[in-house]
Amino acid sequence: MSVIARARWALCGVFWLSGVVCALWSAALPAVNERLHLGELRLGAVLLTIGIGTLVTMPIVGRLCDRWTSRRVLGVVASAAAISLLGPALAPSYQVLLVGAFALGGGLGALDVAMNAHAIEVEREYGRPIMSAFHGVWSLGGVAGSAVIAAGLYAGADIRALMAAGALVSGLLSLVPVRFLLPGRSVERAARNVADDRQVGPIRYPAVILLGVIALCACVSEGGANDWAALHASDVLGVDPGLASLAYTIFAMTMTVARLLGDGLTRRLGPERTVRWAGSTAVAGYGLVLLATWLPGADLPVRTVCAYAGWALAGLGLATVLPVALSAVGSLHGSGAGAAGRVLSWVTMFGYVGLLSGPAMIGPLAEATSLGTAMLLPAGLGVVIAFTGPFAVRMSGRLDGTRTDDQVQASRP
């Protein structure tokens, strides 16, 4: 097996373990809430603290990736992110949980930037789109982590033991794939990238901001399904709670499958057309969800099928948006827009702001109108992706000197 192929499979392992760690926390959250008697207000503060920790570490790790190479940084943060789960797992009180939550958020944010920075390097060496598959493998890791927690709790295991064991095992396993990642750049090249970064910086380039906006729109729209799909089915459509959870399950399944297959679509259509297709498909999906909300006099089964088909389409569309945006960061690398790590940290920070602000935007809108009407927001953001995404990708390609989709099409006989 070649060095680049070995690095690709090794990085898949890192993404998978990252998904496992995230799911170990998310799936265990109700049990942690019950163990420490948090309540909605304090639970919200814990989740906000995780987000703050993430946003604090991202720009720092982006700079470190440029200075020390993403492989070296990933060798440290992959294990550290998993071990940071021990804090929330063993926290004896709400105050200690807040400290552990900040550390966990910092570890996950550091891992997110480092592994995506290395994914950009692997993709550039590979010479074709492979970013989407990495994110699909991350989703598979999330399924595995959730299954571990669900099975453990069903068997009567203590949640602290489950989380602690998962943290330790994930931390040890992460030591294996990092050994097979791509060799780092030379010290001289890394120093030159850092010097270029200080001279220009990502904020000076509209393409970086546009890619960040696309990431934000995608994460808010994805959060619209993660947070509200099941609630929409039960409260708006009147579906039985046992079946209402299928709305999110359908969305998550189609998103995972689309990410695993999305690189082939990107190769065939090109990144510009892919992100336009993705945004349009997401709009169509949310359009069906809105139609199910407003169908006059339709039977419950008809409205349910319409809504579930909408969530499936939304998952298909949103799956490839973030991978395409992150791949476009690779086009900006070396173009004068700054070193890749720092540029990537800006784009991923926009995405995490979307994850944090999505509930804050959709919740009040649902309170003022209705949850069904609030789905207009993620639908509108899908329109922004469809129209702005291709322009952002085209700008990044021009900065890198690569040909755009239209230029490639024009060159064909």
Protein Blocks (a to p, Z undefined) as FASTA:
>chain_A
ZZklmmmmmmmmmmmmmmmmmmmmmmmmmmmmmmnonojmlmmmmmmmmmmmmmmmmmmm
mmmmmmnopklmmmmmmmmmmmmmmmmmmocbfklmmmmmmmmmmmmmmmmmmmmmmmmm
mmmmnopafklmmmmmmmmmmmmmmmmmmmmmmnopafklmmmmmmmmmmmmmmmmmmmm
ccdddfklmmmmmmmmmmnopmlpmklmmmmmmmmmmmmmmmmmmmmmmmmmmmmnopaf
klmmmmmmmmmmmmmmmmmmmmmmmmmnopmlmmmmmmmmmmmmmmmmmmmmmoghiafk
lmmmmmmmmmmmmmmmmmmmmmmmmmmmmmmgonlnapfklmmmmmmmmmmmmmmmmmmm
mmmmmmmmcmklmmmmmmmmmmmmmmmmmmmmmmmmmmnopacfklmmmmpZZ
